Amino acid sequence: MTLFERFEVIDVDTHITEPADTWTSRVSRRWGDAVPHVERQDGVDVWVLNGRRWAKPGNTAMAGFDGTLPEGPATYEDMHPAAWDPTARVAFMDEQQIRAQVLYPNIGGFGGGGWLDHGDPAFALECVQAYNNFQIDFASVAPDRLLPIVSLPFWDVEASVAEIERCVGAGHRGINFCNQPEAYGQPNLWDQHWDPIWHAAEDTGVTVNFHIGGGRIGEQIMGGVEMGFRANFSRISSLLFVDNLRCISNLIHGGVCHRFPNVKFVSVESGVGMIPGALEAFDWQWRNGGVVTEHPEYDLLPSEYFRRQIYGCFWYERDAVTSALLAYPDNMMFETDFPHPTCQHPGPQTPAVEPKDYAESALISLPDEVLRKVLVSTAAELYGVAV
């Protein structure tokens, strides 16, 4: 039996390529053409907001596409239907032998900050609420298998707390929080400004998830276009992992983990191979820098705070993954990033790798106890999945 036949695999990072009516059917008409909608321009479906071309949905649905960015499926009809249709998604999960998937957004940014660049804060809030409502509808096809995560209007803490309470009550399984709020003129993660959100996570019993690219990713991409699109995309895509290491460091060194020991934080789509080395560096500098002299209340080392309440996700690593999973078997989870450009279901130019094939070749040497944790049980506990 393969690993995917032996274990009820939970995929902790996938994305929904939002259907064309996501906002037009859920946002007040008073906003007129400002509401995100899809137009077909020169044979290509594009998102338009405030009369401006915003993004191509096909670039978020690259699974099975024979090509690389900036190319992509031209229309929704050209995409893998599981990218945007919940019934097709469940059928695809059955085909891939995946028990459940955690769902993240595209439009609006991976941390939700993209809405701030498009007018009235009230409009931004309504767009976030509409997306969260859409997720409820999407997940209703299989609520025990499709696991929505609350997007937050993080620029408004009171509204964020209200949205957490509303959405968790409606079935959302966690919080999607911006990993770099300072990029939007907001306080850093360690600032007590955010404590009401951590309290809300604690009270509702859900995870706080930091997806890579939560800052102003567009500015980073434009900062290196002269080297070529594909080279720069590879550069930025890799360095986004490092941004999440900075996020983990901010939570630990800034005392968030110490103040909120019961809150679980997840670094999403950032890989795990770099984590043990980063934690070793944190511990070394923590001791040598005399952090406990400055903060005698900190009763654990960085690696111990991580082990207690922070988690990472992997989907492509081979050389470094085994040692990382053995070092922190209780803190690592499996993902596929479906249907993104670097997902486990790419086109034949990569060449194609299915998740179960990757697991068989990269993880087969691990003991069953570790495999059960990283493929199933840790995610089941964090996201409330009955297995």
PLY file of the C-alpha trace (Angstrom):
ply
format ascii 1.0
element vertex 387
property float x
property float y
property float z
element edge 386
property int vertex1
property int vertex2
end_header
0.00 0.00 0.00
1.15 3.54 -0.73
1.41 6.16 2.01
-1.74 7.86 0.72
-3.59 4.57 0.97
-2.34 3.95 4.49
-3.02 7.44 5.87
-5.96 9.85 5.58
-3.81 12.69 4.25
-4.69 16.28 5.15
-3.35 18.94 2.78
-2.84 22.12 4.83
-2.27 24.63 2.02
-4.33 24.91 -1.14
-5.91 27.88 -2.89
-9.23 28.69 -4.48
-9.10 30.45 -7.82
-12.09 32.64 -7.06
-15.01 32.25 -9.50
-16.04 35.28 -11.53
-19.10 36.02 -9.37
-17.34 35.83 -5.99
-17.79 39.54 -5.30
-20.44 40.66 -7.80
-22.95 38.32 -6.15
-21.99 39.25 -2.57
-20.94 42.92 -2.46
-23.39 45.82 -2.38
-24.15 47.34 -5.77
-23.57 50.79 -4.29
-19.87 50.32 -5.09
-20.60 50.04 -8.82
-17.66 49.15 -11.06
-15.31 49.16 -8.09
-16.52 45.65 -7.27
-14.04 43.02 -8.54
-15.40 41.37 -11.66
-14.04 39.35 -14.57
-13.84 40.61 -18.13
-12.61 38.74 -21.18
-10.02 40.94 -22.86
-8.31 39.77 -26.04
-9.39 36.21 -25.27
-8.05 36.26 -21.69
-10.12 36.38 -18.48
-8.90 39.19 -16.23
-9.99 40.63 -12.91
-11.00 44.28 -13.15
-11.42 46.57 -10.15
-12.18 50.30 -10.25
-11.87 50.15 -14.02
-8.29 48.84 -13.78
-6.96 45.50 -14.91
-5.90 43.79 -11.69
-4.86 40.16 -12.19
-5.32 37.09 -14.37
-7.15 34.26 -12.59
-5.37 31.77 -14.83
-2.06 32.60 -13.17
-3.39 31.17 -9.90
-4.59 27.95 -11.57
-1.48 26.47 -13.13
-2.08 22.83 -12.17
-1.79 20.74 -15.32
-0.82 23.73 -17.48
1.99 23.06 -19.96
3.94 26.24 -19.44
5.25 28.65 -16.82
4.45 32.15 -15.62
3.78 34.73 -16.95
1.90 32.34 -19.22
-1.16 30.56 -17.82
-4.61 29.25 -18.71
-6.39 31.98 -20.67
-9.93 31.40 -19.40
-11.79 29.56 -16.67
-12.65 26.91 -19.24
-8.92 26.30 -19.73
-8.19 25.80 -16.03
-8.38 22.59 -14.07
-12.00 22.78 -12.84
-10.95 21.82 -9.30
-9.24 25.21 -9.06
-12.56 27.03 -8.81
-15.42 24.52 -8.60
-16.02 22.87 -5.20
-17.66 19.74 -6.59
-14.76 19.22 -8.97
-12.36 19.91 -6.08
-13.83 17.11 -3.98
-13.75 14.71 -6.93
-10.11 15.64 -7.51
-9.31 15.06 -3.84
-10.87 11.61 -4.12
-8.75 10.92 -7.19
-5.62 12.08 -5.35
-6.55 10.20 -2.14
-6.58 13.36 -0.02
-8.93 13.42 2.96
-9.20 17.20 3.48
-7.74 20.49 2.26
-7.23 23.85 3.96
-8.25 26.74 1.68
-6.47 30.07 1.09
-7.26 33.04 -1.18
-5.67 34.70 -4.19
-7.41 37.98 -5.00
-6.90 40.49 -2.22
-3.50 39.09 -1.33
-2.40 36.08 0.69
-2.66 38.16 3.87
-5.64 40.30 2.81
-3.69 43.55 2.54
-4.34 44.01 -1.17
-7.77 45.45 -0.46
-6.22 48.49 1.23
-4.96 49.76 -2.13
-8.43 50.07 -3.59
-10.36 52.91 -2.03
-12.67 53.27 0.93
-11.90 51.12 4.02
-15.62 50.30 4.17
-15.35 48.86 0.67
-12.28 46.86 1.68
-14.12 45.46 4.70
-17.12 44.46 2.59
-14.86 42.70 0.08
-13.19 40.71 2.88
-16.58 39.77 4.35
-17.83 38.76 0.91
-14.82 36.49 0.42
-15.38 34.85 3.79
-19.04 34.29 2.87
-17.94 32.79 -0.44
-15.70 30.35 1.42
-18.67 29.21 3.50
-20.61 28.51 0.30
-17.62 26.76 -1.32
-17.00 24.54 1.71
-20.69 23.65 2.10
-20.25 21.01 -0.63
-18.14 18.95 1.80
-17.77 20.80 5.13
-15.80 17.98 6.72
-13.23 18.06 3.88
-13.04 21.65 2.59
-11.64 23.78 5.41
-11.99 27.57 5.03
-9.70 30.05 6.80
-10.93 33.51 7.86
-9.45 36.43 5.93
-9.15 39.49 8.17
-9.49 43.23 7.69
-6.41 43.43 9.92
-6.19 47.22 9.53
-9.29 47.36 11.80
-8.73 45.26 14.93
-12.29 45.57 16.19
-13.72 44.50 12.83
-11.19 41.65 12.70
-12.29 40.29 16.05
-15.92 40.48 14.96
-15.09 38.66 11.72
-13.24 35.93 13.61
-16.21 35.33 15.88
-18.70 35.42 12.98
-16.78 33.14 10.65
-15.56 30.57 13.16
-19.18 30.25 14.22
-20.04 29.55 10.57
-17.42 26.82 10.16
-14.08 28.47 9.39
-11.16 26.46 10.79
-8.52 29.14 11.38
-7.39 32.73 10.86
-5.35 34.00 7.92
-3.24 36.88 9.24
-0.85 39.20 7.42
2.76 38.19 8.10
4.08 41.72 7.47
1.50 44.24 8.70
4.20 46.90 8.89
4.28 46.86 5.07
0.83 48.47 5.24
1.68 51.07 7.86
0.41 48.92 10.73
2.28 47.96 13.95
4.72 45.07 13.90
3.50 41.60 14.86
4.96 41.82 18.35
3.07 45.01 19.19
0.33 44.62 21.81
-1.94 46.39 19.34
-2.71 42.89 17.99
-3.47 41.27 21.35
-7.27 41.36 20.84
-6.80 39.19 17.75
-4.62 36.69 19.59
-7.20 36.65 22.38
-9.94 35.96 19.82
-7.93 33.06 18.39
-7.44 31.70 21.90
-11.11 32.09 22.77
-12.34 30.41 19.58
-9.67 27.72 19.66
-8.43 28.21 16.09
-4.97 28.55 14.58
-3.38 31.79 13.38
-1.91 31.14 9.93
0.72 33.27 8.18
0.85 32.57 4.46
3.97 33.63 2.59
3.58 36.76 0.47
1.42 38.52 3.04
3.38 41.75 2.62
3.57 43.92 -0.48
4.73 41.17 -2.80
4.09 43.27 -5.89
6.69 45.80 -4.83
9.24 43.03 -4.33
8.57 41.65 -7.80
8.88 45.05 -9.46
12.21 45.55 -7.69
13.96 42.96 -9.84
12.22 42.90 -13.21
15.40 43.91 -15.03
16.87 40.44 -14.41
14.03 38.85 -16.37
10.53 37.83 -15.27
11.20 34.16 -14.63
14.53 34.68 -12.87
13.00 37.34 -10.65
9.92 35.23 -9.93
12.18 32.37 -8.82
14.18 34.77 -6.64
11.14 36.30 -4.95
9.28 33.00 -4.56
12.25 31.57 -2.68
12.91 34.62 -0.52
9.27 34.69 0.59
10.15 31.61 2.65
12.73 33.70 4.49
10.08 36.36 5.17
8.15 33.74 7.12
11.24 32.85 9.15
11.30 36.54 10.08
7.63 36.24 11.03
8.39 33.27 13.32
11.26 35.22 14.88
9.00 38.22 15.49
6.46 36.07 17.31
9.11 34.52 19.54
11.50 37.41 20.19
8.64 39.88 20.52
7.04 37.86 23.29
3.80 36.94 21.51
4.35 33.24 22.15
5.18 33.91 25.78
2.06 36.03 26.34
-0.23 33.64 24.45
1.04 30.11 25.16
-2.21 28.49 24.05
-2.37 30.05 20.59
-1.10 27.91 17.71
0.71 29.70 14.86
1.31 28.16 11.41
3.87 29.26 8.82
2.17 28.39 5.53
3.86 27.50 2.23
7.30 28.36 3.55
8.91 24.92 3.58
10.53 23.29 6.62
14.12 22.57 5.67
15.37 25.97 6.82
13.52 25.89 10.13
15.91 23.76 12.24
18.89 25.89 11.19
17.01 29.11 11.93
15.96 27.86 15.35
19.52 26.82 16.14
20.63 30.35 15.24
17.85 31.88 17.35
18.87 29.80 20.37
22.55 30.67 19.95
21.96 34.40 19.66
19.32 34.31 22.40
21.85 32.88 24.87
24.81 34.96 23.73
22.76 38.12 23.59
21.45 37.75 27.11
17.79 37.97 26.12
16.62 36.56 29.46
18.51 39.33 31.24
16.37 41.85 29.40
13.22 39.67 29.55
13.42 37.47 32.63
9.80 36.49 32.03
10.82 34.53 28.90
11.05 31.02 30.32
11.83 29.06 27.14
14.38 29.11 24.36
13.18 30.04 20.86
13.28 26.40 19.74
11.18 25.48 22.77
8.59 28.14 22.02
8.48 26.82 18.46
8.11 23.24 19.62
5.24 24.26 21.90
3.10 26.27 19.50
4.45 26.98 16.00
4.14 24.79 12.89
5.58 24.62 9.39
4.40 23.09 6.09
6.28 21.33 3.27
5.52 20.10 -0.22
8.61 19.91 -2.46
11.74 19.39 -0.31
13.83 16.24 -0.51
17.37 16.75 0.76
16.44 18.63 3.94
12.96 17.38 4.72
13.84 14.13 6.51
16.10 15.75 9.09
13.58 18.56 9.66
10.71 16.15 10.25
12.78 14.00 12.59
13.92 17.08 14.54
10.41 18.51 14.93
7.97 15.67 14.18
5.12 17.32 16.10
5.40 20.65 14.27
5.44 19.81 10.56
2.55 19.24 8.14
2.09 18.29 4.50
0.69 20.55 1.77
0.41 20.60 -2.02
-0.18 24.31 -2.84
-2.79 23.24 -5.42
-3.34 24.81 -7.98
-0.52 27.37 -7.80
2.51 27.61 -10.11
4.74 25.66 -7.68
2.10 23.13 -6.67
2.34 19.33 -6.60
0.28 19.05 -9.80
2.33 20.95 -12.41
2.42 20.49 -16.14
4.73 18.07 -17.94
7.58 20.56 -18.28
8.56 20.16 -14.61
8.13 17.08 -15.02
4.79 16.34 -13.43
4.82 15.05 -9.85
1.73 13.86 -8.05
1.60 14.30 -4.26
1.47 10.58 -3.60
4.52 10.01 -5.81
6.44 12.72 -3.98
5.50 11.23 -0.61
6.59 7.76 -1.66
10.00 8.92 -2.82
10.77 11.63 -0.25
9.18 10.33 2.96
9.23 6.54 2.73
12.24 6.18 5.05
10.47 7.87 7.96
8.91 5.79 10.73
5.14 5.40 10.75
4.84 7.41 13.95
6.36 10.45 12.23
4.44 9.90 8.99
1.13 9.74 10.85
1.87 13.06 12.54
3.03 15.00 9.48
0.42 13.61 7.08
-2.62 13.40 9.35
-2.82 13.83 13.08
-1.17 17.22 13.66
-3.31 18.86 11.02
-6.42 17.03 12.20
-5.95 18.46 15.69
-5.16 22.01 14.53
-8.01 22.27 12.01
-10.64 20.13 13.70
-10.80 17.22 11.26
-12.26 13.91 12.43
-10.05 11.04 11.23
0 1
1 2
2 3
3 4
4 5
5 6
6 7
7 8
8 9
9 10
10 11
11 12
12 13
13 14
14 15
15 16
16 17
17 18
18 19
19 20
20 21
21 22
22 23
23 24
24 25
25 26
26 27
27 28
28 29
29 30
30 31
31 32
32 33
33 34
34 35
35 36
36 37
37 38
38 39
39 40
40 41
41 42
42 43
43 44
44 45
45 46
46 47
47 48
48 49
49 50
50 51
51 52
52 53
53 54
54 55
55 56
56 57
57 58
58 59
59 60
60 61
61 62
62 63
63 64
64 65
65 66
66 67
67 68
68 69
69 70
70 71
71 72
72 73
73 74
74 75
75 76
76 77
77 78
78 79
79 80
80 81
81 82
82 83
83 84
84 85
85 86
86 87
87 88
88 89
89 90
90 91
91 92
92 93
93 94
94 95
95 96
96 97
97 98
98 99
99 100
100 101
101 102
102 103
103 104
104 105
105 106
106 107
107 108
108 109
109 110
110 111
111 112
112 113
113 114
114 115
115 116
116 117
117 118
118 119
119 120
120 121
121 122
122 123
123 124
124 125
125 126
126 127
127 128
128 129
129 130
130 131
131 132
132 133
133 134
134 135
135 136
136 137
137 138
138 139
139 140
140 141
141 142
142 143
143 144
144 145
145 146
146 147
147 148
148 149
149 150
150 151
151 152
152 153
153 154
154 155
155 156
156 157
157 158
158 159
159 160
160 161
161 162
162 163
163 164
164 165
165 166
166 167
167 168
168 169
169 170
170 171
171 172
172 173
173 174
174 175
175 176
176 177
177 178
178 179
179 180
180 181
181 182
182 183
183 184
184 185
185 186
186 187
187 188
188 189
189 190
190 191
191 192
192 193
193 194
194 195
195 196
196 197
197 198
198 199
199 200
200 201
201 202
202 203
203 204
204 205
205 206
206 207
207 208
208 209
209 210
210 211
211 212
212 213
213 214
214 215
215 216
216 217
217 218
218 219
219 220
220 221
221 222
222 223
223 224
224 225
225 226
226 227
227 228
228 229
229 230
230 231
231 232
232 233
233 234
234 235
235 236
236 237
237 238
238 239
239 240
240 241
241 242
242 243
243 244
244 245
245 246
246 247
247 248
248 249
249 250
250 251
251 252
252 253
253 254
254 255
255 256
256 257
257 258
258 259
259 260
260 261
261 262
262 263
263 264
264 265
265 266
266 267
267 268
268 269
269 270
270 271
271 272
272 273
273 274
274 275
275 276
276 277
277 278
278 279
279 280
280 281
281 282
282 283
283 284
284 285
285 286
286 287
287 288
288 289
289 290
290 291
291 292
292 293
293 294
294 295
295 296
296 297
297 298
298 299
299 300
300 301
301 302
302 303
303 304
304 305
305 306
306 307
307 308
308 309
309 310
310 311
311 312
312 313
313 314
314 315
315 316
316 317
317 318
318 319
319 320
320 321
321 322
322 323
323 324
324 325
325 326
326 327
327 328
328 329
329 330
330 331
331 332
332 333
333 334
334 335
335 336
336 337
337 338
338 339
339 340
340 341
341 342
342 343
343 344
344 345
345 346
346 347
347 348
348 349
349 350
350 351
351 352
352 353
353 354
354 355
355 356
356 357
357 358
358 359
359 360
360 361
361 362
362 363
363 364
364 365
365 366
366 367
367 368
368 369
369 370
370 371
371 372
372 373
373 374
374 375
375 376
376 377
377 378
378 379
379 380
380 381
381 382
382 383
383 384
384 385
385 386
